[in-house]
Amino acid sequence: MMQSRDPERKIFLIATEESGDRLGSALMKVLRQRLGDGVQFEGVGGRTMAREGLNSLFPIEELSIVGFAAVVQQLPKILWLIGRTADAVTQAAPDALVIIDSPDFTHRVARRVRARNPAIPIVDYVSPSVWAWRPGRARAMLGYVDHVLGLLPFEPEEYRNLQGPPCSYVGHPLIEQLSSLRPNAEEQARRDAEPPVLLVLPGSRRSEIRHHLDVFGATLGRLQAEGRAFAPMLPTMPHLEATVREGIASWPVKPQIVIGENEKRAAFRIAHAALAKSGTVTLELALSGIPMVTAYRVGSVEAFILRRAIRVSSVILANLVIGREVIPEFLQEDCTPEKLARALTEVLTDTPARRQQVEAFAQLDTIMSTGSKSPSVLAADIVLATMRKGRPAK
């Protein structure tokens, strides 16, 4: 149903990564349907939000910084951008501020905005991983976030347990993309055929790729030496192609490299198994019905910090959503070609371990269901409710 078309409505959105840009764009589309063309959008975003009418304060590529050393080097610039963004929100005095993921940036902005103008409602779209580490952050968010929009079904209960702000499960964007992840009859026939297609997914950032390529290449070499037949495919994005090609130059088994999101989804639809760096891709694979082995390596400093901070038994997103550790994970010193090859043999062939993953993945549609409303519609409902309710001024 159409909401009242108030031309004075103004919403400020902040997204600094491509995934957040896509979420922001879908949200903007629904908000315009509800509020009419008079709604004004301001903020920070990428290309898809620009297509919905957002003029970004700065290109989000300025914040594509990975690794502790890089962050330290760029800290003055990051702090300046945080200040500039907070100033813009305060000056705009919007009906709502929606911060989207990237908590190290967006939450710093939100805290400054709340201190300067407590009347601006703030909605956090994509929860920080309070269930995995830094649980105290949930309670701290009470001071500057009015509502959290969770992408994972277990997050509302986590916020209640951690005494954080209200959190609602609105659904993961992947549940709107199932048709592009799941095979048709012809693709299913290739998924079941020999040699099995093995996806190799070393990461979506250069630092991740550097940490994983050597061990992944050695794992494929070991599988081949053991006489295992498989057809490796490595999906990547155009801006990472050169890094990937350079990294696989010395691999004993050369994978087929496929470039771009559409080509990646096509590879998913025919894949029989996967070797993947842990992350969101594990949920993408699980929804596709692809059994997997996961691995994760980081630098020694990051490993030291993470070991002391992580408070969950598994870092595999699909395991956390399913509620059971059905996907094997090999972290740091356990991430060896020998262990990975042994585990991959289990998922490349018809074994109890493979069947257990397939059966668990079949439950995900029910676990992650949002009923008849899409994630972007549920998110817009809460933004509108929070915007109408507002907050009392000090």
C-alpha positions as CSV (number, residue, x, y, z in Angstrom):
1,M,0.0,0.0,0.0
2,M,1.3,3.5,-0.8
3,Q,2.4,5.6,2.1
4,S,1.7,9.4,2.1
5,R,3.7,11.1,-0.5
6,D,5.5,13.8,1.5
7,P,8.0,15.7,-0.7
8,E,9.8,16.8,2.3
9,R,11.0,13.3,3.3
10,K,14.8,12.9,3.3
11,I,16.8,9.8,3.9
12,F,20.6,9.6,4.3
13,L,22.2,6.3,3.5
14,I,25.9,5.2,3.9
15,A,27.3,2.2,2.1
16,T,31.0,1.8,1.5
17,E,31.3,-1.6,-0.1
18,E,29.8,-3.2,-3.2
19,S,27.6,-5.6,-1.3
20,G,26.2,-2.7,0.8
21,D,25.7,-0.6,-2.3
22,R,23.5,-3.4,-3.7
23,L,21.5,-3.5,-0.5
24,G,21.2,0.2,-0.4
25,S,19.9,0.4,-4.0
26,A,17.2,-2.2,-3.4
27,L,16.1,-0.4,-0.2
28,M,16.0,2.9,-2.1
29,K,13.8,1.5,-4.8
30,V,11.2,0.3,-2.3
31,L,11.3,3.5,-0.3
32,R,10.7,5.5,-3.4
33,Q,7.7,3.3,-4.2
34,R,6.3,3.9,-0.7
35,L,7.2,7.7,-0.4
36,G,6.9,8.8,-4.0
37,D,9.3,10.6,-6.3
38,G,9.5,13.5,-3.8
39,V,11.7,11.6,-1.4
40,Q,15.3,12.9,-1.3
41,F,18.3,10.5,-0.9
42,E,21.7,11.7,0.2
43,G,24.8,9.9,1.4
44,V,27.6,7.6,0.4
45,G,27.2,4.8,-2.1
46,G,28.4,3.2,-5.3
47,R,27.2,2.7,-8.8
48,T,23.9,0.9,-8.1
49,M,22.8,3.5,-5.5
50,A,23.8,6.2,-8.0
51,R,21.3,4.6,-10.5
52,E,18.6,5.1,-7.9
53,G,19.4,8.8,-7.6
54,L,22.2,9.1,-5.0
55,N,25.0,11.6,-5.5
56,S,27.7,10.1,-3.3
57,L,29.8,12.4,-1.1
58,F,32.9,10.6,-2.3
59,P,33.7,7.5,-4.4
60,I,33.5,4.4,-2.2
61,E,36.7,3.1,-3.8
62,E,38.5,5.5,-1.4
63,L,37.6,3.2,1.4
64,S,38.6,-0.1,-0.2
65,I,41.4,-0.7,2.3
66,V,42.3,-4.2,3.5
67,G,44.7,-5.3,6.2
68,F,45.9,-3.7,9.4
69,A,49.0,-2.1,8.0
70,A,47.0,-0.4,5.2
71,V,44.5,0.9,7.6
72,V,47.2,2.4,9.8
73,Q,48.8,4.1,6.8
74,Q,45.4,5.5,5.6
75,L,44.1,6.4,9.1
76,P,44.2,10.2,8.7
77,K,42.3,10.0,5.4
78,I,39.7,7.6,7.0
79,L,39.2,9.8,10.0
80,W,38.7,12.8,7.7
81,L,36.1,11.0,5.6
82,I,34.3,9.9,8.8
83,G,34.2,13.5,9.9
84,R,33.1,14.8,6.5
85,T,30.3,12.3,6.4
86,A,29.0,13.0,9.9
87,D,29.0,16.7,9.1
88,A,27.0,16.1,6.0
89,V,24.4,14.0,7.9
90,T,24.1,16.7,10.6
91,Q,23.7,19.4,8.0
92,A,21.1,17.4,6.1
93,A,19.1,16.6,9.2
94,P,17.3,13.7,7.5
95,D,14.2,11.9,8.6
96,A,16.4,8.8,9.0
97,L,20.0,7.7,8.7
98,V,20.6,4.2,7.3
99,I,24.1,2.8,7.8
100,I,24.8,-0.3,5.8
101,D,27.5,-2.7,6.9
102,S,31.2,-1.6,7.1
103,P,30.8,-1.0,10.9
104,D,34.3,0.3,11.4
105,F,33.3,3.3,9.2
106,T,29.6,3.6,9.5
107,H,29.3,3.2,13.3
108,R,31.9,5.9,13.9
109,V,29.7,8.2,11.8
110,A,26.6,7.1,13.6
111,R,28.1,7.9,17.0
112,R,29.0,11.4,16.0
113,V,25.6,12.0,14.5
114,R,23.8,10.8,17.6
115,A,26.0,13.0,19.8
116,R,25.2,16.1,17.7
117,N,21.5,15.5,16.9
118,P,19.8,12.7,18.9
119,A,16.5,13.4,17.0
120,I,17.8,11.7,13.9
121,P,16.7,8.0,13.9
122,I,19.5,5.6,12.9
123,V,18.9,2.2,11.4
124,D,21.8,-0.3,11.0
125,Y,21.3,-2.5,7.9
126,V,23.6,-5.6,8.3
127,S,24.6,-6.5,11.9
128,P,28.2,-6.4,12.8
129,S,29.4,-9.9,13.8
130,V,28.6,-9.4,17.5
131,W,27.8,-13.1,17.8
132,A,31.3,-14.0,16.7
133,W,33.5,-11.4,18.4
134,R,33.4,-8.2,20.3
135,P,30.0,-9.0,21.9
136,G,30.1,-5.8,24.0
137,R,29.6,-3.9,20.8
138,A,25.9,-4.9,20.8
139,R,25.2,-3.2,24.2
140,A,27.2,-0.1,23.1
141,M,25.0,0.2,20.0
142,L,22.1,1.0,22.2
143,G,23.5,4.5,22.5
144,Y,23.4,5.3,18.8
145,V,21.3,2.7,16.8
146,D,17.5,2.5,17.0
147,H,17.0,-0.7,15.1
148,V,19.2,-3.4,13.5
149,L,18.2,-5.1,10.3
150,G,19.7,-8.6,10.5
151,L,20.5,-10.8,7.4
152,L,20.8,-14.0,9.5
153,P,17.9,-15.7,11.3
154,F,19.7,-16.2,14.6
155,E,20.7,-12.5,15.0
156,P,17.6,-11.2,16.8
157,E,18.0,-13.7,19.6
158,E,21.7,-12.8,19.9
159,Y,20.9,-9.1,20.3
160,R,18.3,-10.0,23.0
161,N,20.9,-12.1,24.8
162,L,23.6,-9.4,24.5
163,Q,21.2,-6.6,25.6
164,G,21.6,-4.7,22.3
165,P,19.1,-2.5,20.4
166,P,16.0,-4.1,18.8
167,C,17.0,-6.4,15.9
168,S,14.7,-7.8,13.2
169,Y,15.5,-10.6,10.7
170,V,14.8,-9.2,7.3
171,G,16.4,-11.9,5.2
172,H,19.7,-12.3,3.3
173,P,19.7,-11.0,-0.3
174,L,20.8,-14.4,-1.5
175,I,17.4,-15.8,-0.8
176,E,16.1,-13.5,-3.6
177,Q,18.7,-15.0,-6.0
178,L,18.0,-18.7,-5.8
179,S,17.1,-19.1,-9.4
180,S,20.5,-18.0,-10.5
181,L,22.2,-20.3,-8.0
182,R,20.3,-23.6,-8.7
183,P,20.6,-25.8,-11.7
184,N,18.1,-26.6,-14.4
185,A,17.8,-30.2,-15.6
186,E,20.7,-29.8,-18.1
187,E,22.9,-28.2,-15.5
188,Q,22.0,-30.8,-12.9
189,A,23.1,-33.5,-15.4
190,R,26.5,-31.8,-15.7
191,R,26.7,-31.5,-11.9
192,D,26.2,-35.2,-11.6
193,A,28.5,-36.1,-14.5
194,E,32.2,-37.1,-14.7
195,P,34.7,-35.6,-14.2
196,P,33.1,-33.6,-11.3
197,V,33.4,-29.8,-11.5
198,L,35.3,-28.6,-8.5
199,L,35.0,-24.9,-7.7
200,V,38.1,-23.2,-6.3
201,L,37.3,-20.0,-4.4
202,P,40.3,-18.4,-2.8
203,G,38.6,-15.1,-1.8
204,S,37.3,-11.8,-3.2
205,R,40.2,-9.6,-2.0
206,R,43.8,-9.5,-3.1
207,S,45.1,-10.2,0.4
208,E,42.8,-13.2,0.8
209,I,43.9,-14.5,-2.6
210,R,47.5,-14.2,-1.7
211,H,47.0,-16.1,1.5
212,H,45.1,-19.0,-0.1
213,L,46.4,-19.5,-3.7
214,D,49.5,-21.5,-2.9
215,V,47.9,-24.0,-0.6
216,F,44.9,-24.4,-2.9
217,G,47.1,-25.1,-5.8
218,A,49.1,-27.7,-3.9
219,T,45.8,-29.3,-2.8
220,L,44.8,-29.7,-6.4
221,G,48.2,-31.2,-7.2
222,R,47.9,-33.7,-4.4
223,L,44.4,-34.7,-5.6
224,Q,45.7,-35.3,-9.1
225,A,48.7,-37.2,-7.8
226,E,46.3,-39.5,-6.0
227,G,44.5,-40.3,-9.2
228,R,41.4,-38.2,-8.4
229,A,39.6,-37.0,-11.5
230,F,38.1,-33.5,-11.4
231,A,37.5,-30.4,-13.5
232,P,38.6,-27.3,-11.5
233,M,37.0,-23.9,-12.1
234,L,38.1,-20.7,-10.5
235,P,35.5,-17.9,-10.7
236,T,36.8,-14.3,-10.1
237,M,36.0,-10.7,-10.9
238,P,37.6,-8.6,-13.7
239,H,39.7,-6.4,-11.3
240,L,41.2,-9.6,-9.7
241,E,41.9,-11.5,-12.9
242,A,45.6,-10.5,-13.2
243,T,46.3,-11.3,-9.6
244,V,44.7,-14.8,-10.0
245,R,46.4,-15.6,-13.3
246,E,49.8,-14.7,-11.8
247,G,49.1,-16.7,-8.7
248,I,48.1,-19.9,-10.5
249,A,51.0,-19.8,-13.0
250,S,52.9,-22.4,-11.0
251,W,50.0,-24.6,-10.1
252,P,50.4,-28.3,-11.2
253,V,46.7,-28.4,-12.2
254,K,45.4,-25.3,-14.1
255,P,41.8,-24.4,-13.4
256,Q,39.5,-22.9,-15.9
257,I,39.1,-19.2,-14.9
258,V,35.7,-17.7,-15.3
259,I,35.3,-13.9,-15.1
260,G,32.3,-12.0,-13.7
261,E,29.2,-12.5,-11.5
262,N,27.0,-14.2,-14.2
263,E,29.8,-16.6,-15.1
264,K,30.4,-17.4,-11.5
265,R,26.7,-18.2,-11.0
266,A,26.8,-20.4,-14.1
267,A,29.8,-22.3,-12.6
268,F,27.9,-22.7,-9.3
269,R,25.0,-24.4,-11.2
270,I,27.1,-27.2,-12.6
271,A,29.6,-27.6,-9.7
272,H,29.7,-30.9,-7.8
273,A,31.9,-29.7,-4.9
274,A,34.0,-26.7,-3.8
275,L,37.2,-25.7,-2.0
276,A,36.4,-22.2,-0.6
277,K,37.8,-19.6,1.6
278,S,35.4,-19.1,4.5
279,G,33.0,-16.2,4.3
280,T,29.7,-15.3,2.7
281,V,30.5,-17.6,-0.2
282,T,29.9,-20.6,2.1
283,L,26.2,-19.6,2.4
284,E,26.1,-19.0,-1.3
285,L,27.4,-22.5,-2.0
286,A,25.1,-24.1,0.6
287,L,22.0,-22.4,-1.0
288,S,23.3,-23.8,-4.3
289,G,23.4,-27.3,-2.8
290,I,27.2,-27.7,-3.3
291,P,29.1,-29.7,-0.7
292,M,32.3,-28.0,0.3
293,V,35.6,-27.9,2.2
294,T,36.5,-24.5,3.7
295,A,39.8,-23.0,4.6
296,Y,41.0,-19.7,6.1
297,R,44.5,-18.2,6.4
298,V,45.4,-14.7,7.6
299,G,48.7,-13.0,8.5
300,S,50.3,-13.9,11.9
301,V,49.2,-10.6,13.6
302,E,45.6,-11.0,12.5
303,A,45.6,-14.7,13.5
304,F,46.9,-13.8,17.0
305,I,44.1,-11.2,17.5
306,L,41.3,-13.4,16.0
307,R,42.2,-16.5,18.2
308,R,41.6,-14.4,21.3
309,A,38.5,-12.7,20.0
310,I,36.4,-15.4,18.3
311,R,33.6,-16.7,20.6
312,V,31.9,-19.1,18.2
313,S,32.8,-22.8,17.6
314,S,32.7,-22.3,13.8
315,V,33.6,-19.4,11.6
316,I,31.6,-20.9,8.7
317,L,28.5,-18.8,8.0
318,A,26.5,-21.7,6.6
319,N,27.3,-23.8,9.7
320,L,26.1,-21.0,12.0
321,V,22.8,-20.6,10.1
322,I,22.2,-24.4,10.0
323,G,23.1,-24.7,13.6
324,R,25.4,-27.7,13.1
325,E,29.0,-28.0,12.0
326,V,28.3,-30.0,8.8
327,I,31.0,-28.2,6.7
328,P,34.6,-29.0,7.6
329,E,36.9,-26.0,8.1
330,F,40.7,-25.9,8.2
331,L,42.1,-22.7,9.8
332,Q,45.7,-21.4,9.8
333,E,48.1,-24.3,10.6
334,D,45.4,-26.9,9.8
335,C,45.0,-25.4,6.3
336,T,47.4,-27.8,4.6
337,P,47.3,-29.6,1.2
338,E,47.2,-33.0,2.9
339,K,44.2,-32.2,5.1
340,L,42.3,-30.3,2.4
341,A,42.8,-33.0,-0.2
342,R,41.6,-35.7,2.2
343,A,38.5,-33.7,3.0
344,L,37.8,-32.9,-0.6
345,T,37.9,-36.6,-1.5
346,E,35.0,-37.1,0.9
347,V,32.8,-34.5,-0.9
348,L,33.8,-35.3,-4.4
349,T,32.5,-38.9,-4.0
350,D,29.2,-40.3,-2.7
351,T,30.0,-40.6,1.1
352,P,28.1,-40.1,4.3
353,A,29.9,-36.8,4.8
354,R,28.7,-35.5,1.4
355,R,25.2,-36.7,1.9
356,Q,25.1,-35.0,5.4
357,Q,25.9,-31.6,3.8
358,V,23.4,-32.0,1.0
359,E,20.6,-32.9,3.5
360,A,21.5,-30.0,5.8
361,F,21.5,-27.5,2.9
362,A,18.0,-28.7,1.9
363,Q,16.8,-27.2,5.2
364,L,18.1,-23.7,4.4
365,D,15.0,-22.5,2.5
366,T,12.9,-23.0,5.6
367,I,15.5,-21.7,8.1
368,M,16.0,-18.5,6.1
369,S,12.4,-17.9,4.9
370,T,11.0,-14.4,5.2
371,G,7.5,-15.4,4.3
372,S,5.8,-13.5,1.5
373,K,7.9,-10.3,1.7
374,S,11.3,-9.8,0.2
375,P,14.3,-8.6,2.3
376,S,14.2,-5.1,0.8
377,V,10.5,-4.7,1.5
378,L,10.9,-5.9,5.1
379,A,13.9,-3.5,5.5
380,A,11.9,-0.6,4.1
381,D,9.0,-1.3,6.5
382,I,11.3,-1.0,9.5
383,V,13.0,2.2,8.1
384,L,9.6,3.8,7.6
385,A,8.4,2.8,11.1
386,T,11.5,4.1,12.7
387,M,11.4,7.3,10.6
388,R,7.8,8.0,11.6
389,K,8.5,7.3,15.3
390,G,11.6,9.3,15.4
391,R,13.4,10.1,18.7
392,P,12.8,12.8,21.2
393,A,15.3,15.6,21.2
394,K,17.4,16.1,24.3
